[in-house]
Each structure stands twice: as C-alpha cells, then as structure tokens.
C-alpha cells in the first residue's frame, strides 16, 4: 500500500498539471478549467432554452423540448462522437480534443440545466408572476427582475450538483484523448505498468475528495436558502392579523 | 438526403447489421444484468440502513457517498484494470474463462447504480408519515406484516419515478463499457464506422437506438408519476 505514496511523490505533477511546463496543460487543473468553462458557457444558453421551453409559442417550445429530450436520452459518449465529427465539418478545420469536449459538455449540459432552471421557475408561486404583471411590468421585465432572480437563487444548490456532474463527465474526454486527470492517470499507469490498482485508486480518491467537498457546499447552500425562505415566511405570518 | 438513406440501407444489411444487432444485444444484457445487481444490492443496503446500527449505517453511507462522488468511468477502470490485477493468480486464471470485460462492466455498473437506487428507495420510504407505521402496528400487525402491507407498497410507489429515471441513467452508462473493450452498441458503431467510413449514418443508427429505449423508459416513468399523483390526490 506504500506504493501509493511513492507513485504520488513521483507523479504528482502529472496528476495535477499534466506535462504543463514541457507540454500542454492537463491533469486536475485542466479538469477543473474544462468543467468551469462548460458550466459558465452552458448556463446562459440554458436560460434561453428554458425561456423557449416554457414560452407560449409553439415554434419556440417544440424545438426546445425536442432538444432537451434527445440530449437526455442519449449517452454522453454518443454526443462526444457527434461533436467530434460535426464541429470540424461545420467550421472547416480541425479542433483540439479540449474544444470538442467543451462543446459536447455545453450542448449536453444545456439540456440538463434547462430542466433545473425550469424546475426552479415552476416552484415559484404563480402569484409572483401575476403580481408583477399587475404592477405593470411586461413579460421581459417580469422575467428578468422578478422571476429569474428568485428562481436562480433557489436553484443554486442544484447548479453546484450540476458542476459536480460536469466534473465527472470530463472523464469521458479520455475516449478522444483530452488531457485531463483520467488521461494523466492512464499515462502514469502506462509508465508503471505493474501498479494499476494503486494508480486508479489515487484517481478515484482525488475525484472523491473534490466532488464530496462540492456536495457539502451544495448542502450548506441548501440549508441557508431554506432558512432564509423560512425566515421570510415567519415574518409574513407574524404580520398577519 | 437520398444518398443518406441509400447509405443507411447499406449499413442496415449484411455483416454490419449483424454487428449492430449484436451491439444492441450486449447493451441490453449489460443493462439488464447490472440492473438486477443494482436492485438486489440496493434493497439490501436500504434494509441495513433501516436497522439503525451505527457502524452498519455509516458503512452504507460511505458506500453511497463513494459511488456518487467518483466518476463511473473511473469506477469501471478501477475494477477492470485495478481490482482484476490484485486478485490472486488462480482466480485471475479462472476469470479468464469468461469474458472479463463484460463481467467487470456488469459489476462496476451494478455496484455504482445500487448507490443511486438505494437512495431512491430510502427517500421513498422516508416520505411516508410515521403515523402509517404506528397505525399499522396499532392495528395489531407485526413488523413484517406492517412493512409488507402498509409501508413497502407506498414506499415503492413513491420511489418508482426516480428509480425509472436512474434506470435510464444506467442504460446510458452501459456505453462507458466500450472504454474497457466490451463490444456493445457504441463500440459496434465505431467498428462499422471504421469499416464503412459512413460516419453520420452509423452514428445516426446508434443514436436512434439509444434514444428509442431511453424515451420508452422515460415515457413509462412519466406515466407512472402521473398515475400515482392521481392516486395520492384522491
């Protein structure tokens, strides 16, 4: 079992940064960059998608619904292969594995994030919407100032869970040789050849610590939001005669 | 467009069609076997957790936490490359009689999904008001009978929609088995693509196949959810 420490001592740079100073950036840092970029790009897209999915216009609603159902019904590997072949055809030049994976994650996550935001919006009491319209705000201002701020605040814990999912999904970049942590672990494994269990154990533990920490963060937020919502309800009920 | 369908026809017959059908079969087998492992284990895990023996519940919580926080692909690799290598040699030789890729894929996927299933069942059971079990006990039913006639039917009904959602996840996750060399649908598709260079056509077929099964399961889940909502509203 001491092998684990030896392997870590000799290869921690590869796990963390890939071959960075001498080659492309990789390892855990690249995993995190990839996941963060994917979330940051997919999120605004998913807002648009949600608006289309709950809009009263069929011409917007149907394509958005189909988009969501198709992406949720297909394994991520399939989406990766589609992106791998489609993106170079569309833009007419080769793209790196990192870009392919980023596009894949954005497309795939847009569908999942859309459902989360939609859930957040539907959980709001319909009085919010009606009151804001009654105050004379139009559809766009109601959405931007009344509905979305509340819905997004409520869905903060789910957004963190989704970030965890994205981190876990980046591992699939392995099939198209994206330089992230799983790729680095396989490199280490190919060098050592005799210690596969130890290498993949290190990999699993690293992911575990990272994702478990984020799970706790999500739970903390959930408690906070619950408390805050509870608090506002209490004040309202005290003021009632 | 016409060319597209002509080429589709070309893939959909002869040896390529055989390969894809074989792939679909393997995918379904993977899903079925690992589903059975997952469900059996999940029921055991929930039962252990209900006993409220502290060490046992902590172990189950650790199990669930590990499988939910480590990527499924890494779990697969750990089993196929890692665990396989530290088994005693006689066992490795014995295992070589079987298709080890398939075996380890089923184990890894099953164990992973058991964690999700057990959480689904647990939250389904937790949603039942305490009064239900107290009332059943007050009516003179023993623990086993109150479980069987009162708690479990309601609990399973509560957890069915999320169990079906996670079954879809399990089905999609079978595609990860291609990374360790199981010739399931994704792997078969890549083979066909390598032979024919009909990239879009072969991936189109695979995507349609995955989508058909997933949508079927999703529709079933939505139907059950709607039906139970009606029952609960009554």
Boltz contact constraints between the chains, C-beta under 6 A:
constraints:
  - contact:
      token1: [A, 73]
      token2: [B, 211]
      max_distance: 6.0
  - contact:
      token1: [A, 73]
      token2: [B, 214]
      max_distance: 6.0
  - contact:
      token1: [A, 73]
      token2: [B, 215]
      max_distance: 6.0
  - contact:
      token1: [A, 74]
      token2: [B, 207]
      max_distance: 6.0
  - contact:
      token1: [A, 74]
      token2: [B, 210]
      max_distance: 6.0
  - contact:
      token1: [A, 74]
      token2: [B, 211]
      max_distance: 6.0
  - contact:
      token1: [A, 75]
      token2: [B, 172]
      max_distance: 6.0
  - contact:
      token1: [A, 75]
      token2: [B, 175]
      max_distance: 6.0
  - contact:
      token1: [A, 75]
      token2: [B, 210]
      max_distance: 6.0
  - contact:
      token1: [A, 77]
      token2: [B, 175]
      max_distance: 6.0
  - contact:
      token1: [A, 77]
      token2: [B, 186]
      max_distance: 6.0
  - contact:
      token1: [A, 78]
      token2: [B, 207]
      max_distance: 6.0
  - contact:
      token1: [A, 81]
      token2: [B, 203]
      max_distance: 6.0
  - contact:
      token1: [A, 85]
      token2: [B, 199]
      max_distance: 6.0
  - contact:
      token1: [A, 168]
      token2: [B, 71]
      max_distance: 6.0
  - contact:
      token1: [A, 171]
      token2: [B, 71]
      max_distance: 6.0
  - contact:
      token1: [A, 171]
      token2: [B, 73]
      max_distance: 6.0
  - contact:
      token1: [A, 171]
      token2: [B, 74]
      max_distance: 6.0
  - contact:
      token1: [A, 196]
      token2: [B, 81]
      max_distance: 6.0
  - contact:
      token1: [A, 196]
      token2: [B, 82]
      max_distance: 6.0
  - contact:
      token1: [A, 196]
      token2: [B, 85]
      max_distance: 6.0
  - contact:
      token1: [A, 197]
      token2: [B, 82]
      max_distance: 6.0
  - contact:
      token1: [A, 197]
      token2: [B, 85]
      max_distance: 6.0
  - contact:
      token1: [A, 197]
      token2: [B, 86]
      max_distance: 6.0
  - contact:
      token1: [A, 200]
      token2: [B, 77]
      max_distance: 6.0
  - contact:
      token1: [A, 200]
      token2: [B, 78]
      max_distance: 6.0
  - contact:
      token1: [A, 200]
      token2: [B, 81]
      max_distance: 6.0
  - contact:
      token1: [A, 200]
      token2: [B, 82]
      max_distance: 6.0
  - contact:
      token1: [A, 203]
      token2: [B, 74]
      max_distance: 6.0
  - contact:
      token1: [A, 204]
      token2: [B, 70]
      max_distance: 6.0
  - contact:
      token1: [A, 204]
      token2: [B, 74]
      max_distance: 6.0
  - contact:
      token1: [A, 204]
      token2: [B, 78]
      max_distance: 6.0
  - contact:
      token1: [A, 207]
      token2: [B, 70]
      max_distance: 6.0
  - contact:
      token1: [A, 207]
      token2: [B, 71]
      max_distance: 6.0
  - contact:
      token1: [A, 207]
      token2: [B, 74]
      max_distance: 6.0
  - contact:
      token1: [A, 208]
      token2: [B, 69]
      max_distance: 6.0
  - contact:
      token1: [A, 208]
      token2: [B, 70]
      max_distance: 6.0
  - contact:
      token1: [A, 211]
      token2: [B, 69]
      max_distance: 6.0
  - contact:
      token1: [A, 212]
      token2: [B, 69]
      max_distance: 6.0
